[in-house]
Structures are given as structure tokens and as C-alpha cells.
Amino acid sequence: MSQSTTMTIRLEPELKSRLDKLSAVTQRSKSFLAAEAVREFIELNEWQLNDIKAAINEANNDDFASNQETRTIFNKWGINGDLMATGSLKKFRPGSRIYSKR
């Protein structure tokens, strides 16, 4: 059996009520469900932080996408990549004319 440690947390009453219901329905302890939620939260955030650190290292090494690579990605998503890659578009606003009508 793995070692564990005790931690106390404060929950809003509504969240505590939801946890109680989930515990009853799943027949899992509240402690188990809370530990799983914390584990998933940490794994998600560690992954994001690691990717952010890697991206910062790439930027610090001047490892950027070329204009052509940028155009290709934006065009893939239906955005006028020529405007984005050349810097002609100063502000991106959803609903603006940079979306192509495909």
C-alpha cells in the first residue's frame, strides 16, 4: 500500500454538496475523489508549464516559424495567413475579414 499524507481543504458548501453526491453515486470516498481531482489538476498544469518553458527556450534561441509556415497554419484554420504572416493585420478580432469563406 502506498504512503499518503493528510491535507485539509476548505470547500464552498455547494461544492461540498456536489462532492457528497458524487461520492455516493460512485461509491468512492470523498478523499479518493478529491485526491484524483488534485492529481489531474497537477498533471494538466505541469504539462502546460513544461510546454511553456520549452516554447520560451525556443524563442530565446530564435527558433521561430517562417512566414510560409505561419501562412500554412493560419490557412489551415480558415484565416488569411498572408495578413497574419506579413504583420499587415495589427489587431485580430473574431468576425473580422481575415476569415476566409470556404
LUMFIBA-739679 format. One line per field, with one value per residue: z, x, y of N, C-alpha, C, O in turn; residue in one letter; residue number from 1. Coordinates in steps of 0.001 Angstrom, whole numbers. Layout:
N
nz Z / ... $
nx X / ... $
ny Y / ... $
caz Z / ... $
cax X / ... $
cay Y / ... $
cz Z / ... $
cx X / ... $
cy Y / ... $
oz Z / ... $
ox X / ... $
oy Y / ... $
rest a / ... $
nr NUM / ... $
END
This chain:
102
nz 0 / -835 / 507 / 2093 / 2778 / 4989 / 4203 / 4681 / 3337 / 2318 / 1291 / -708 / 342 / -1643 / -3454 / -1800 / -1309 / -3885 / -4138 / -2115 / -3226 / -5581 / -4488 / -3245 / -5448 / -6999 / -5274 / -4037 / -1807 / -445 / -16 / -1782 / -4262 / -4144 / -4031 / -6547 / -8169 / -7517 / -8384 / -11181 / -11800 / -11175 / -12980 / -15446 / -15275 / -14894 / -17350 / -19074 / -18095 / -18591 / -21395 / -21912 / -20863 / -22649 / -25035 / -24461 / -24292 / -26986 / -28206 / -27046 / -28316 / -30834 / -32440 / -34471 / -36315 / -39869 / -42237 / -44262 / -43043 / -41039 / -42567 / -43737 / -41523 / -40514 / -42780 / -42869 / -40805 / -41781 / -41770 / -43091 / -43917 / -45153 / -44349 / -41583 / -41414 / -42622 / -41004 / -41599 / -40450 / -37705 / -35446 / -34247 / -34573 / -33688 / -36181 / -37975 / -41288 / -41815 / -41817 / -44096 / -46493 / -46781 $
nx 838 / 534 / 2198 / 571 / -443 / -2023 / -4232 / -5866 / -8660 / -10620 / -13925 / -16507 / -19931 / -21753 / -20079 / -19068 / -21418 / -21889 / -19676 / -20259 / -22537 / -21469 / -19665 / -21388 / -22800 / -20774 / -19691 / -17270 / -14814 / -14910 / -12425 / -10835 / -11884 / -11272 / -8475 / -7948 / -8895 / -7094 / -4717 / -5174 / -5399 / -2834 / -1262 / -2214 / -1517 / 1269 / 2047 / 1282 / 2922 / 5455 / 5417 / 5219 / 7657 / 9388 / 8666 / 9465 / 12220 / 12706 / 12036 / 13946 / 16158 / 15838 / 14189 / 11892 / 8780 / 8749 / 7645 / 6211 / 5521 / 3872 / 1795 / 753 / -279 / -2237 / -3895 / -4815 / -6636 / -8564 / -8019 / -6848 / -3757 / -1801 / -2172 / -1720 / 921 / 2514 / 2325 / 561 / -1865 / -2848 / -4447 / -6211 / -9460 / -12229 / -14543 / -13712 / -12500 / -10481 / -11054 / -11519 / -14020 / -14980 $
ny -1183 / 2237 / 5115 / 7861 / 11228 / 13553 / 16203 / 19258 / 20911 / 23747 / 24018 / 25451 / 25463 / 24523 / 23177 / 21203 / 19785 / 18785 / 17134 / 15281 / 14050 / 12953 / 11181 / 9369 / 8321 / 7166 / 5437 / 5882 / 7162 / 10500 / 11506 / 9990 / 10871 / 13606 / 13505 / 12389 / 14465 / 16524 / 15316 / 15100 / 17836 / 18779 / 17265 / 18249 / 20984 / 20824 / 19754 / 21843 / 23942 / 22862 / 22801 / 25540 / 26460 / 25133 / 26425 / 29029 / 28627 / 27931 / 30358 / 32027 / 31001 / 31937 / 30357 / 30382 / 30146 / 30186 / 32720 / 31418 / 28969 / 29956 / 31132 / 28780 / 27349 / 29190 / 29398 / 26789 / 26802 / 28424 / 31134 / 34157 / 33742 / 35277 / 37937 / 37696 / 36677 / 38605 / 40741 / 42691 / 42844 / 44405 / 44072 / 41325 / 40353 / 38411 / 37556 / 39398 / 40346 / 38556 / 35924 / 33315 / 32530 / 29503 $
caz 0 / -949 / 1590 / 1806 / 3827 / 5189 / 3866 / 4937 / 2374 / 2537 / 110 / -626 / 663 / -2851 / -3977 / -842 / -1578 / -5135 / -3834 / -1364 / -4175 / -6466 / -3660 / -3049 / -6722 / -7481 / -4169 / -3736 / -691 / -815 / -4 / -3038 / -5354 / -4027 / -4412 / -8004 / -8763 / -7336 / -9261 / -12559 / -11897 / -11188 / -14244 / -16510 / -15149 / -15137 / -18794 / -19670 / -17704 / -19327 / -22783 / -21915 / -20696 / -23916 / -26018 / -24101 / -24720 / -28444 / -28531 / -26652 / -29311 / -32133 / -33194 / -34804 / -37580 / -41010 / -42726 / -45011 / -42072 / -40385 / -43530 / -43903 / -40342 / -40472 / -43875 / -42469 / -39903 / -42438 / -41506 / -44157 / -43422 / -45713 / -43483 / -40290 / -41524 / -43041 / -39991 / -42096 / -39558 / -36402 / -34384 / -34662 / -33911 / -34248 / -37043 / -38929 / -42635 / -42036 / -42028 / -45473 / -46580 / -47517 $
cax 0 / 1363 / 2137 / -191 / -402 / -3311 / -4293 / -7186 / -9036 / -11911 / -14786 / -17790 / -20974 / -22332 / -19093 / -19052 / -22631 / -21673 / -18717 / -21006 / -23393 / -20605 / -19130 / -22457 / -23125 / -19646 / -19281 / -15871 / -14728 / -14656 / -10975 / -10342 / -12275 / -10506 / -7087 / -7936 / -9050 / -5822 / -3743 / -5446 / -5087 / -1374 / -756 / -2567 / -734 / 2676 / 2193 / 1227 / 4114 / 6597 / 5338 / 5518 / 9108 / 10010 / 8417 / 10332 / 13573 / 12752 / 12055 / 15258 / 17117 / 15374 / 13614 / 10534 / 8233 / 8952 / 6398 / 5470 / 4938 / 2782 / 691 / 184 / -1092 / -3423 / -4785 / -5431 / -7753 / -9505 / -7659 / -5984 / -2391 / -962 / -2278 / -1116 / 2362 / 3232 / 2183 / -360 / -3017 / -2356 / -5282 / -7065 / -10755 / -13142 / -15567 / -13127 / -12407 / -9360 / -11570 / -11924 / -15323 / -14771 $
cay 0 / 3424 / 6088 / 9069 / 12234 / 14215 / 17618 / 19823 / 21949 / 24411 / 23990 / 26145 / 24477 / 23928 / 22238 / 20077 / 19022 / 18060 / 16071 / 14269 / 13319 / 12164 / 10103 / 8379 / 7683 / 6366 / 4568 / 6200 / 8110 / 11898 / 11650 / 9426 / 11756 / 14849 / 13198 / 12234 / 15793 / 17223 / 14659 / 15517 / 19260 / 18915 / 16721 / 19191 / 22206 / 20505 / 19600 / 23177 / 24684 / 22301 / 23273 / 26975 / 26574 / 24717 / 27485 / 30153 / 28249 / 28053 / 31793 / 32555 / 30517 / 32456 / 29247 / 30803 / 29659 / 31083 / 33316 / 30399 / 28040 / 30678 / 31202 / 27440 / 27022 / 30039 / 28999 / 25509 / 27106 / 29330 / 32522 / 34643 / 33671 / 36332 / 39108 / 37408 / 36441 / 39809 / 41782 / 43707 / 42886 / 44854 / 43524 / 40210 / 40369 / 37418 / 38129 / 40321 / 39806 / 37643 / 34573 / 33070 / 31864 / 28255 $
cz 0 / 238 / 1150 / 2993 / 3885 / 4859 / 4120 / 3911 / 2761 / 1215 / 355 / -378 / -564 / -3453 / -3088 / -1072 / -2857 / -4934 / -3073 / -2300 / -5085 / -5717 / -3488 / -4336 / -7183 / -6461 / -3919 / -2589 / -1227 / -888 / -1313 / -4196 / -5330 / -4447 / -5924 / -8698 / -8654 / -8265 / -10709 / -12774 / -12008 / -12501 / -15401 / -16451 / -15332 / -16633 / -19458 / -19346 / -18432 / -20776 / -22886 / -21775 / -21988 / -24975 / -25730 / -24521 / -26234 / -28850 / -28183 / -27627 / -30727 / -33039 / -33452 / -36117 / -38671 / -41412 / -43465 / -44071 / -41363 / -41295 / -43649 / -42738 / -40303 / -41580 / -43558 / -41629 / -40492 / -42153 / -42597 / -43629 / -43969 / -44833 / -42154 / -40401 / -41875 / -42009 / -40446 / -41171 / -38165 / -35257 / -34952 / -33868 / -34527 / -35064 / -38054 / -40274 / -42844 / -42219 / -43493 / -45456 / -47444 / -47488 $
cx 886 / 1160 / 1273 / -56 / -1749 / -3197 / -5714 / -7453 / -10383 / -12673 / -16018 / -18868 / -21550 / -21378 / -19010 / -20265 / -22483 / -20707 / -19395 / -21846 / -22566 / -20028 / -20165 / -22726 / -22008 / -19168 / -17777 / -15858 / -14487 / -13151 / -10371 / -10645 / -11485 / -9055 / -6968 / -8037 / -7753 / -4767 / -3935 / -5093 / -3579 / -796 / -1025 / -1669 / 753 / 2944 / 2216 / 2488 / 5352 / 6600 / 5657 / 7020 / 9832 / 9839 / 9289 / 11773 / 13722 / 12841 / 13400 / 16359 / 16763 / 14833 / 12134 / 10092 / 8508 / 7602 / 5557 / 4812 / 3749 / 1571 / -29 / -733 / -2358 / -4401 / -5497 / -6674 / -8700 / -9252 / -6696 / -4562 / -1486 / -1005 / -1570 / 404 / 3132 / 3144 / 1244 / -1556 / -2521 / -3152 / -6151 / -8351 / -11621 / -14225 / -14999 / -12940 / -11231 / -9819 / -11933 / -13255 / -15161 / -16012 $
cy 1250 / 4359 / 7265 / 10011 / 12930 / 15694 / 18097 / 20913 / 22547 / 24406 / 24844 / 25098 / 23769 / 22898 / 21003 / 19184 / 18195 / 16902 / 14937 / 13401 / 12419 / 10968 / 8988 / 7602 / 6749 / 5340 / 4664 / 7188 / 9518 / 12145 / 11137 / 10369 / 13060 / 14620 / 13038 / 13588 / 16582 / 16637 / 15115 / 16986 / 19469 / 18408 / 17668 / 20421 / 21959 / 20398 / 20975 / 23972 / 24174 / 22762 / 24759 / 27189 / 26200 / 25805 / 28705 / 29862 / 28359 / 29516 / 32405 / 32127 / 30970 / 31360 / 29545 / 30181 / 30686 / 31682 / 32277 / 29402 / 28680 / 30765 / 29854 / 27087 / 27867 / 29668 / 27690 / 25759 / 28140 / 30791 / 32949 / 34743 / 34749 / 37576 / 38886 / 37342 / 37710 / 40915 / 42884 / 43875 / 43235 / 44248 / 42423 / 40288 / 39281 / 38120 / 39110 / 39614 / 38866 / 36216 / 34408 / 32342 / 30636 / 27443 $
oz 740 / 872 / -29 / 4071 / 2926 / 5187 / 3796 / 3639 / 3452 / 164 / 1480 / -837 / -532 / -3916 / -3585 / -1034 / -2904 / -5492 / -3349 / -2181 / -5328 / -6268 / -3580 / -4316 / -7698 / -6766 / -3631 / -2424 / -2312 / -1729 / -1886 / -5021 / -6377 / -5142 / -6520 / -9693 / -9612 / -8874 / -11384 / -13816 / -12840 / -13079 / -16249 / -17470 / -15883 / -17123 / -20305 / -20230 / -18842 / -21328 / -23845 / -22488 / -22381 / -25732 / -26656 / -25041 / -26719 / -29730 / -28943 / -27751 / -31704 / -34258 / -32761 / -36926 / -38428 / -40980 / -43319 / -44281 / -41117 / -40865 / -43661 / -42944 / -40084 / -41348 / -43935 / -41725 / -39781 / -42275 / -42986 / -42969 / -43326 / -44600 / -41652 / -39556 / -41465 / -42134 / -39772 / -41128 / -37523 / -34206 / -36015 / -32637 / -35750 / -34659 / -38908 / -40383 / -43968 / -42720 / -44070 / -44509 / -48672 / -48052 $
ox 1867 / 105 / 1249 / 392 / -2519 / -2207 / -6669 / -6585 / -11181 / -12129 / -16507 / -18740 / -21805 / -21825 / -18895 / -20150 / -22905 / -20896 / -19141 / -21862 / -22924 / -19923 / -19836 / -22864 / -22275 / -18338 / -17109 / -16797 / -13937 / -12676 / -9493 / -9773 / -11076 / -8472 / -5996 / -7354 / -7356 / -4000 / -2969 / -4545 / -3112 / 76 / -156 / -1124 / 1444 / 3957 / 3068 / 3061 / 6203 / 7654 / 6297 / 7597 / 10785 / 10770 / 9794 / 12463 / 14751 / 13622 / 13934 / 17377 / 17311 / 14994 / 11250 / 10913 / 8499 / 6550 / 4335 / 3658 / 2738 / 447 / -1258 / -1837 / -3445 / -5609 / -6654 / -7653 / -9550 / -10160 / -5819 / -4205 / -500 / 29 / -894 / 1104 / 4282 / 3828 / 1125 / -2177 / -1844 / -2589 / -6753 / -8334 / -11749 / -14749 / -15734 / -13194 / -11008 / -9067 / -12588 / -13569 / -15197 / -16047 $
oy 1320 / 4384 / 7620 / 9620 / 12891 / 16348 / 17390 / 21742 / 21914 / 24747 / 24946 / 23963 / 22565 / 21848 / 19883 / 17959 / 17040 / 15821 / 13765 / 12176 / 11266 / 9873 / 7805 / 6379 / 5663 / 4484 / 3671 / 7966 / 9703 / 12907 / 11783 / 10642 / 13561 / 15452 / 13500 / 13835 / 17245 / 17383 / 15473 / 17344 / 20247 / 19056 / 17870 / 20845 / 22817 / 20897 / 21244 / 24609 / 24963 / 23078 / 25191 / 28010 / 26873 / 26078 / 29341 / 30739 / 28829 / 29877 / 33212 / 32809 / 30460 / 31418 / 29040 / 29747 / 31893 / 31210 / 32250 / 29027 / 28021 / 30506 / 29794 / 26582 / 27332 / 29627 / 27503 / 25019 / 28677 / 31612 / 32178 / 35720 / 35110 / 38203 / 39784 / 37901 / 37869 / 41930 / 43908 / 44937 / 42432 / 43941 / 42577 / 40290 / 39215 / 39157 / 39606 / 38414 / 38418 / 35380 / 35276 / 31622 / 30708 / 26350 $
rest m / s / q / s / t / t / m / t / i / r / l / e / p / e / l / k / s / r / l / d / k / l / s / a / v / t / q / r / s / k / s / f / l / a / a / e / a / v / r / e / f / i / e / l / n / e / w / q / l / n / d / i / k / a / a / i / n / e / a / n / n / d / d / f / a / s / n / q / e / t / r / t / i / f / n / k / w / g / i / n / g / d / l / m / a / t / g / s / l / k / k / f / r / p / g / s / r / i / y / s / k / r $
nr 1 / 2 / 3 / 4 / 5 / 6 / 7 / 8 / 9 / 10 / 11 / 12 / 13 / 14 / 15 / 16 / 17 / 18 / 19 / 20 / 21 / 22 / 23 / 24 / 25 / 26 / 27 / 28 / 29 / 30 / 31 / 32 / 33 / 34 / 35 / 36 / 37 / 38 / 39 / 40 / 41 / 42 / 43 / 44 / 45 / 46 / 47 / 48 / 49 / 50 / 51 / 52 / 53 / 54 / 55 / 56 / 57 / 58 / 59 / 60 / 61 / 62 / 63 / 64 / 65 / 66 / 67 / 68 / 69 / 70 / 71 / 72 / 73 / 74 / 75 / 76 / 77 / 78 / 79 / 80 / 81 / 82 / 83 / 84 / 85 / 86 / 87 / 88 / 89 / 90 / 91 / 92 / 93 / 94 / 95 / 96 / 97 / 98 / 99 / 100 / 101 / 102 $
END
